[in-house]
């Protein structure tokens, strides 16, 4: 009995010493809000309550200043934070909390979340072929060796958004809900040297909200008010431009406009959505 009591005391002492050695706080307080954040549920919505809706596709350019919180930090886990792509990648490949869906092909795009991807397929979509020349002892090229390297998060240039704008007559408000997100990679073509865009995968936003709500994003104004990626998208703190609005031709803006005309068309469509709500009211 004494030996058992002595063993228990020894274990408690070791645990106490270990806990004392590991209590190093990098800051002035323990962060306890965002790690246990819960997802705010959507307001109940019936089909009969939606008197108008429009499906919209947008593109977030991560090079814009307003979108830098999604792109940085480049180094993983810098100051306890991860960038958008690293969070999504870990959730898909390691945690299994987010499902990746096939974006289809250039000829037949698929953004309706119909084909889930396996981890091997996700790895294949996030890797690129690198051609390495082989040399002999005299420096002459004897052949080429092709390898596949994982694409770094720093090469993610855009995030495509699929969302729906609708007017809820029950609440008398114009509202929007994000349906899906799609990271886009910009890489250099090994043959031509030109920069080209490569599709990766779609993620279903309502499923990803549970992951985003427990990962903080940088707040430029106040370090003590660390917001989450869920807050970032919910409050629409990103900058984007419209690339497509549901239409009878199923065409994108880039199919009939280019350059500055495409940007003007994007702003025109944005204003039309705003005017829908404005024209419903009489003063």
C-alpha positions, 0 to 999 in steps of 0.5 A, spaced: 500 500 500 505 504 501 509 503 495 502 504 491 501 511 494 509 512 493 508 511 486 502 515 485 506 521 489 511 520 484 507 521 478 504 527 481 510 530 482 513 529 475 507 531 472 507 538 476 514 539 475 513 538 467 507 543 467 511 548 471 517 547 466 512 548 460 508 554 462 511 559 458 506 565 455 508 568 449 504 574 450 500 578 456 494 573 456 491 566 454 488 566 448 481 563 449 476 566 445 477 564 438 480 556 439 473 555 442 468 559 437 462 556 435 459 557 428 453 562 428 447 559 424 444 561 418 437 565 419 432 560 417 430 561 410 424 558 406 423 558 398 417 562 399 421 567 403 426 568 397 422 573 392 429 575 388 435 571 388 442 571 383 448 567 383 454 571 382 461 568 381 467 573 384 475 573 384 479 575 390 486 577 388 491 575 394 496 581 391 491 586 393 492 589 400 485 588 403 486 581 401 493 580 404 490 577 411 488 571 407 495 570 403 500 572 409 504 569 413 508 565 408 511 562 413 507 556 416 505 558 423 508 565 424 506 568 430 501 562 431 497 564 425 497 560 418 494 563 411 488 561 408 491 555 404 495 552 409 488 552 413 484 548 408 490 544 406 491 541 413 483 540 414 483 536 407 489 532 408 490 531 415 484 533 419 479 530 414 474 536 416 473 539 409 472 535 403 475 537 396 471 537 390 473 536 383 473 543 379 472 539 372 476 541 366 477 547 362 472 545 357 467 542 362 468 546 369 464 543 375 463 548 381 456 544 383 460 539 388 458 533 385 465 529 385 469 529 391 476 528 391 481 523 395 487 525 398 491 522 392 487 526 387 488 533 391 496 532 392 496 531 384 492 537 383 497 541 388 503 538 385 507 541 378 512 537 374 519 540 374 524 538 369 531 537 372 537 536 367 542 530 368 549 532 367 555 527 366 562 529 369 564 534 363 558 538 364 554 535 358 546 534 358 545 527 358 538 527 359 532 529 363 529 527 370 522 529 371 519 530 378 513 532 381 513 538 387 508 540 392 505 547 390 507 552 395 502 556 398 505 563 396 503 561 389 496 561 390 494 568 387 486 568 387 480 565 390 474 564 386 467 565 390 461 562 388 455 565 392 448 567 392 444 574 393 437 574 395 432 578 398 428 575 404 421 578 404 420 575 411 426 580 414 425 585 408 433 585 407 438 583 401 442 578 404 448 574 401 451 567 402 457 564 400 456 557 397 464 555 395 471 557 395 476 555 389 483 556 390 487 558 383 494 557 382 498 561 378 505 558 375 510 559 369 509 554 363 515 550 363 515 550 355 513 557 353 515 561 360 508 564 360 504 565 366 498 560 366 492 559 371 491 552 374 485 550 378 485 546 384 479 544 388 472 547 390 470 546 398 463 547 400 463 553 404 458 551 409 462 545 411 468 549 412 465 554 416 467 550 422 474 550 421 474 557 419 471 559 426 477 556 430 483 559 426 484 567 427 486 572 421 490 578 422 486 584 424 490 590 422 487 595 427 487 591 433 492 585 435 487 584 441 481 583 437 483 577 433 478 575 428 477 568 425 477 567 418 469 566 419 469 573 421 473 575 415 468 572 410 462 573 414 463 581 414 466 581 407 472 584 409 475 582 402 476 585 396 473 582 389 471 583 383 465 579 379 467 575 374 460 572 372 453 572 374 448 567 372 445 568 365 442 565 359 448 564 355 452 561 361 458 566 359 463 569 364 465 576 363 471 574 360 468 571 354 465 578 351 469 583 355 476 584 356 481 589 359 478 595 362 471 594 359 471 587 363 472 591 370 467 596 368 462 590 366 464 588 373 462 594 377 456 595 372 453 588 375 455 590 382 451 596 381 445 592 378 444 588 384 445 594 389 439 597 385 435 591 386 434 592 393 434 600 392 428 599 387 424 595 392 423 601 397 419 607 396 420 614 400 
